[in-house]
Amino acid sequence: MTTRLPEKPCITSLPIEIIWRIFMQLDYPSLLAIKQICKVFHSITNTRQFWHDYVKKLCEDYEMTPPKEEIEEYNEMELERWALQ
């Protein structure tokens, strides 16, 4: 009879909402790095909603001027480029 070792906890096993909250605390270079770690992280950070919330948070936290158009008018790539500024 063999004894199975418990599986090690993995961040990807956390609910998406928790991972999302963690990622929202990262700076832009860290987000770029995290996108390359695994497909799960890439898919989370490759959505329009993620970048919408990230840009909105940047504007609030750093008193940045929001994009010229309403944030809702931008797609995820445009929002990601704006966050790079």
C-alpha positions in Angstrom: 0.0 0.0 0.0 1.4 3.3 -1.0 0.9 6.6 0.7 0.2 9.6 -1.5 1.8 12.8 -0.6 -0.5 15.8 -0.5 -0.3 18.0 -3.5 1.5 21.3 -3.0 -0.7 24.3 -3.2 -0.5 26.2 -6.4 -1.5 29.8 -7.1 -3.4 28.7 -10.2 -5.7 26.7 -8.0 -7.0 29.9 -6.4 -10.2 31.3 -7.6 -9.8 33.7 -10.5 -11.1 36.6 -8.5 -8.3 36.2 -5.9 -5.6 35.9 -8.6 -7.2 39.0 -10.3 -6.9 41.0 -7.0 -3.3 40.0 -6.6 -2.5 41.0 -10.2 -4.2 44.4 -9.7 -1.5 45.2 -7.1 1.4 44.6 -9.5 3.2 47.3 -11.5 3.2 47.1 -15.3 6.6 45.4 -15.7 5.5 42.7 -13.3 2.3 42.2 -15.2 4.2 41.7 -18.4 6.4 39.1 -16.7 3.4 37.3 -15.1 1.6 37.1 -18.5 4.5 34.8 -19.7 4.5 32.4 -16.8 1.5 30.2 -17.8 -1.6 30.1 -19.9 -3.9 30.7 -16.9 -2.1 34.0 -16.1 -2.0 35.0 -19.7 -5.7 34.5 -20.1 -6.5 36.4 -17.0 -4.4 39.4 -18.1 -5.5 39.3 -21.7 -9.0 40.5 -21.2 -10.6 43.8 -21.8 -12.1 43.8 -18.3 -8.8 43.3 -16.6 -7.2 46.2 -18.4 -10.2 48.4 -17.9 -10.0 47.8 -14.1 -6.2 48.2 -14.2 -6.3 51.5 -16.0 -9.1 52.7 -13.7 -7.0 51.8 -10.7 -3.9 53.5 -12.1 -5.9 56.7 -12.6 -7.3 56.6 -9.0 -4.1 55.5 -7.2 -1.7 57.9 -9.0 -4.1 60.7 -9.9 -3.3 60.1 -13.5 -5.4 61.7 -16.3 -7.6 59.0 -17.7 -7.5 58.2 -21.5 -8.9 60.9 -23.8 -12.0 58.8 -24.6 -14.1 57.0 -22.1 -12.3 53.9 -20.8 -15.2 51.8 -22.1 -14.3 52.8 -25.7 -10.9 51.1 -25.7 -10.1 47.5 -26.4 -7.7 45.5 -24.2 -4.7 46.2 -26.3 -5.3 49.9 -26.3 -5.8 49.9 -22.5 -2.6 47.9 -22.0 -0.7 50.3 -24.2 -2.1 53.2 -22.2 -1.0 51.6 -18.9 2.5 51.4 -20.3 2.8 55.2 -20.4 
